[in-house]
Amino acid sequence: MRFKFPLKNVQPRDLIRKCSYGEWHDVKYNKVSYTRKLSGGNYPRFHVYLKEHDTYFEVDLHLDQKQESYGVGHAHSGDYEGTAVEDEARRITEVIAGIYNRLVKDKK
């Protein structure tokens, strides 16, 4: 699931970290992403990629149920829709909206 936020005076990586996501460096694919574990192990977990544009940033969210099980060069599949993903997108949106609202109040 993809959704967008306007760029303001806060870095997207800082915003997603305020949503309880930790930075994850995938050395295999040389990518930085963010995860939020749902249990004591690595899976299941919500997984986010951030992409910055000129005036907004995009959150690409999915739910990893388990570690990849395909051959070399294939990423594992994730759930990109469904109730859990929709609920998490709503939670992220609420946290970021709250941060943006506080920024406006602090400027007054």
N, C-alpha and C positions, 0 to 999 in steps of 0.2 A: 504494500500500500504506500502510495506516495502522497505527500501533502506539503504545503508551502507556508512560509512565514516571511514577512518583510524583514529586510536587514535593518537593524537599529544599532545602537551603541554597545552591543554585546556580541561577542564572537559566538557563532553557532555551536562550536565545540563546548564552550562554557555553558550555553543554554542546555544542551543535551546532558551534560554532566550534572546540572541542577535537577534533571529528571531521573537521577539515580543510575545513570549509565556510566560505565567505565570504558576507558579507551582500550582498544585491542589492536595490536599490530600483527597483521597476517604476513609473516615472512615469506610464505609460499607464493602469494600473489602481490606482495609489496604494496599492501593497502592498509589504511587506517580506518577503522570502523569503531562502533560503540556497542556494548552489550549490557543487558540487564538480566541476571540469572533469576530463575524462578524457583530454584531449589539449591541444595548444598553443592551439587555437581555442576558441570559446565552446561548440561542440557536438562530440560528445555531452557531456552533463553530467547529474549527478544534481541534482535540484531538490527542496527541502524547504520546506514551510510548517509553522509551529509554531502550535499553538492551546492556550492555557492555560485550564485549568478550576480548580475549587476545590482539589482535592487531587492532580491529575495534569496532565501536558501530553501532547499528542498530536503525533506526527510524521506528516506526510502526505508520503510520498516517491514520486517517479516519476523516470523516465529520459527526458530530452529528447534525441531523436536528431538533431533539426534545428530551425532557427528556424521560427516559425509561418509558414504559407503560405496561410492562409485570409483571408477578407475582414475588414473592419473590425468590431470587436466580438467576434471569435471568438478564443479562446485556442487555441494549438496542442495537438495530442494528444501524450500521453506514454505510455510503457510503465509501467503500474502494477503489473505482475506479471511473473514470469519469473525465470530464474536470476540475472541480473545484479542485479535489484532485491532479490531475496531475500538474495543475498550481501551487498549493501550494508546492508540492514536488520540483518543479523546483525553486521556490522562496527560499525555505529553502536551497537547494543545492547551489544556487548562493551566499547567505549570508555566509554560512559556507566556501565555496571556497574562498570568499573574505577575510575572517578572516585568513584562512590558508596561503593565498598569502601574507598578511601583515606580518605574523609571519616569513616567509622566507625572506622578504625584511628587516625586523628588525634585523635579524641575520647577515646581510652583513655589 
